[in-house]
Every structure is written in C-alpha cells, then in structure tokens.
C-alpha cells in the first residue's frame, strides 16, 4: 500500500494588504488609554488642582474685598501666615479640631461596630430597624443641627425637660456653657455618623466566612476571643477605610457647628473649619482664611497618605 503525503501550500498574501505595524498598534492602544483617563485628569485639574493652587497663592497675598473689583492683590510674603500662627484663637481652634475629630471618630466607630455586630443576627424587624437607624445619615446636616439646637436648649429643650421629670438636673446649659458646648457638638456628630459606620462595617462582617465562627464554636472559644481573633483581623481593611474616610469628613465639618453654636460660646467650639469661615466671610480677611484652609488641607493630606499606605500594605 502506498501512502501519499499532501503538503498544504501557504496562502498567498492578498494583494493591497500589508502586515499590521506593531508600533502603530501600540500607539493606538496608548491613545485609547489616555482617551479614557483624560476626562478625569481635566476634571481633577479644573475642580481640585486650580482651587488648591489659587488658595495657596492667596495665602501669600493681601486679598481684600476691593480685590474683586480692582483685581489687585499685592504679595505680602508670610505676613498672613505669621499673623495666623501668632493668633491665640488658631491654637484653640486646632486643639478643638483634634478633640472634636477624635471624640467623634471614637464614638461613631464603637457604637457603629456594636450595632453592625448586633444586626448580623437574625431576628424579627431586623431590616426595619436598620432602615430607621439610617435616618440621621439621610437628613441634611444643617437640619439635624437646627433640630438638636432646639432639643438641647437650656430653657425649652426636650432633653432638659425629660431630665427634669426624672428628677435629674433639668437646667443643663448644653450649648451655652464653654465647658459643655464642645461635648454637646461631639455627641450630636456621633449621632449623625453612626449610620455610616454601621453600614460599612455591617457589609464587611457579611464577607467573613461563617465556617470560621463554626470552627471557633466547636473549639469552645468564647465570644470575646472569637471577636478578637477572627472578626477584628478580617475586618481590619474595612476598619481602615471607615476611620480614614470618617476622619476626612469630620475634620472639616462646618455647617453642623454653625447651626448648633456658631463657634461659641466664647470660641469654645471654634475649629479650623469655622475659623476659615470666620476669617474669610465674616472678617473678610481672605488671606488669613486661605492660611487656615491650607493647614486644614495639609492635615487631611497626611491622613490621605496614611490611607494609601495602609491599602498598599494590605495588598501585599
């Protein structure tokens, strides 16, 4: 028997068509990538980059209401910076900002985590109660501030009236005493921020495998040991996100403090955010306001870098 081998001939190149150019293909891919990135870059430069640069330049200028008409803002070096740093109110505002931010984050996180763990259990009306807890987060902050200002009013507030019926001190100056005002503002901000912490942490808890808890129960591990050894380590990336985002939203709060105390009494609730507002729009010293604003941006930038480094460490 004779076996014949047939060799297929290579197809002849089609006339008029050339092989694709690798360099041109790479160029097209690069242009396509930049085409998707360009709108975001333009947006960031216009709405973040330009205002930031303009604010930095303004802090080195003698910028007054007259500048809006004449366009003249003479350069005055570091006069704005030195006047702000030498102001006693700046030191108080910086300290109040740190206390307000730390107290708010601690209260929001602890209560939010407790509620998130509580709602992981199945019980009747679970979904309804979680929806009701979201209400403080949905109400505009100015509205919440006005409502709480009425509640905490020393003479006609609901809280003092309720405390009086219980035989307790019903004449507490929640918002009018320099010793109580900052604590009251912190408590109100905790009430507003609990839903955000609860929702994010609840979502993180849902991602933890249930098998780990079942194995811990079989080993006889108590609830606290299970929480410390399983829940907290696996929830660490979510906790980092919650705390950093919570910091960046809390450190610059303005409307809530203005609605509750307007920075008073006796500057007891003055923060960097309210001081920026007071310098720029009350005293019309835009240079000093820009200086405080730059300090606030710098503080936020430090924690933004911390957030990015923490995420990079978690990704390794």
N, C-alpha and C positions, 0 to 999 in steps of 0.2 A: 504494500500500500504506500502510495506516495503522498507525503504531507507537504502542502504548499504554504508558504508564509506570505501574507499580504501586508505590505507596509503602506500605511495611510500617508499620503502626501500632505505636507504642511499647507494650510490655506494661504493662498497668495494675498498679500496686502491689498486692501481696497484702494483703488486709485483716488487721490484727493484727500485721504485721511492720514494723519501722522500720529505717532505715539504721543500720549499725554506728557506734558512737561512737568516733572516733579516740582521744580521751583515755582512754577505758576500755580500748581495745586496748593502748595504750602502758603503762597501769598493769598490765595482766595480764602483759605481757612483762617489765616491770621486776620484778614479784613472782616470776615464774618464774626469772629470772636470780638473784635473791637467794636463792631456794629452793635452787638448786644450790650457791651459794657459802657459805651459812650453815653447813652442817656442817663445812666446812674451817675457817671462821673460829672456830667454837666449839671445835674440836679444838685449833687453834693457841693460843687464849687459855687453855684449861684446862691443856694439857700443855707449853706453852712460855712463854706470857706470864706466867701466875701464878707458876711456879717462878722465872722470871727476876726479877720484881718482889720476890718473897719473899727471894731471895738478896741483892738489893741492900739491902733493909731490914735483913736480918740482919747485914750488914757494918757497920751503924751501931748495933748493939745488943750488950749484954753477954749473949750467949746461951750458956748452960751446960747440962749435963745436968739440973740442977734445974729449968730452964725447962720441960722436958717434963711435969713434974708440977705445977708451980705456974702455968705459963702466963705468968710474969713475965719479961720481957727488957728491962731498963731501957736507955734511949737513952744512949749514951756518946759521941756525936759522932764525931769522926775518930780516936778512940784506937786502934781496930783497924787503921786504915789506916796511921797513923804507926808503930805497933809493927811491922807487917809490912814497911814500906819501910825501916825502920831495921835490920832483921834482915839480917845478912850472908848468911844462907842464902838469902834471897829473891833477892839479886843473883846468887848462884851458880846457883840453880835457873833463873832467867831466861836466863842465858848457856848453861847446859846444854840448855835447851829449844831455843834458837836453833840451837846446834851440832847437836843431835840431829835437828831437823827439816830443816835444810839438808843435812846429810850423807845422811840417809835419802832425801830427795827426789831429790838428785843421783844417788845410786847406783841407786835404783829406776827413775828415768826413763831414764838412759843404758843400763842393761842391758835394760830392758823394750823400749826403742826398737830396740836392736840385735837382740833376739830377734824382735820384730814384723817387722822388715825381713827377717830370715833366713827366717821361716816364710811369707813371701809367695811364696817359690819352691816349686815343686812337686818333691817327692822322696818316696821310699817312707817310710812310717810318719810322715808329717808330722802327721796328725791325732792319732796315738797319743802322740807326743812333746809336742804342745801340751796334751793332756789331762793328762799326767803333771806338766807344769810348773804346772798349776792346783792341785795338791795343797796346797802351802803356804798358799794363799789359802782353802782349804776347811777346813783344820784349825783348831779354836779356838785363839786366841792364847795362852791360858794353857797349853794342851797343848804348843804349839810352844815356849813359854818353858821349860817343865819339861824337855822333851827336849833343848833346846840347853844347858840348865844342866848336864845330865849329859855332853853331848858336850864342853863347854868346861871341865869340871872339871880342875883342875891336876894332881891325883894319878891319878885313874882315868878321865879323859876319853878318848874315842876319838881326838880330834884330836891331843892331845899324844902319845898312843901311836903314831899314824901318823907324826907328825913325827919321833919318835924312831927309828922304823925306817928313815927316810930319812936319818938322820944329822944332822938339824937339831935345833933347840932343842926338846926334848920336855918342858920344865918351865915353859912359859909361863903366868903367872898371869892368864889371860884375864879372869876375873871378880873376882879378889881383889886386884888391883893398882889403885890410884887412877888410874894412867896408862893402863891398858889397858881398864878396865871400860866406859867410855863408848864407846870404839871398838868393843868387842865387841857392846854392845847395838845400836849403829848397824848393824853388819854383819848381825846377826840380823833386825833390822827390814827391812833391804834385801831379805833373802831372802824375807821374808813378803810384801813389797809388789810384788815383780817381776811376779807373775801379773796383778795388777790393771792395771798399766801396760801390759803386753804385750797383754792382751785389748782394752783400749780403743784403743790405738794401732794394733793389727792391724785392727780394724774401720774406723778412719779411713783406713788405707792401702788398704783394699779399695774405698773410694769415689773414689779418684783415677783418672781415666780412663787406660786403658792406652795410648791413642793418643799421649798426651804423651810417654811414655817411648819409644815407637817413633819419634816425630819427633826426639827428642833423640839417639837412636841413629843415625838417618840423618844428622844433622848432625855426627856424630862427637864428641859431648860425652862426656867421661869420667864414670865412675860417681859420683865425688865432686861434680862440677859438676851432674850431674843431681839428686843428692840435695839439694844446697844450693839449686838454682834451681827445682826442681819439687816435690820431696817436702816439704821444710820449710815453704815458703809455703802450700801447700794443706793441710798438716796443722796449721797454726797454731791454728785454733779447737779442735781436739781436744787439742792440747798444753795450751792454756789450761785446758780442763776438767780434764785429768789432774792438772796441777800444783796447781790450786786445791783440788780435792777431796782430792788427796793431802795437801796441807798441813793442811786442816781435820781430816783423820782422824789425822794423825801428831802434830800439836801437842798433842793431848790424851791421848795413849797413857798408860795407867796399868798395865793388867794385865800386859803384857809385861815392863815394868821391875820390877814387884813379883815376878814369877815368876823373873826372872834374878838380880837383885841386891838387891831391896827398897830401892832408893835408895842403897845403899852401893857400895863401901866408902868410909868417911869422906865420905859425901854426894857421891861423885864422879859418881853417876848420878841425883842428885836433880833433878827437873824441876818445872814448875809443877803438872802433874797429880799427881805423887807428893807434892808439898808440900801441896796441897789435902787429899789423903787423910790425910797425917800430922797436919796441924793439926786436922782435923775428927774423925777416927775413932781416932787414937792419943792425941793430947794432949787431945782433947775441947774444943778451943778453936774453937767453931763460927763465931764472928765472924771470926777470922783466916782460917779456911778459906774463908769466904764472900768475903773480900777477894781472896785469891789466885784463887779461882774467877771473880770478876768481871774480874780482869786477863786471865785466860785467855779469857773470853768476848769481851772487848774486842779482843784480838789476832785472834781468829777473825772478829769482825765486820768488822775492817778489811780482811781478805782476802776476805770475802764481798762487800763493796762493790767491791773491785777486780775480782772475778769478774763482777759485774753490769755494771760499766762496760765491761769488756772485751767482754762479749757484746753490749752496746748498740752499741759501736763496730764490731764485726764485722757487725752487722745493717744498718748504714747503707750 
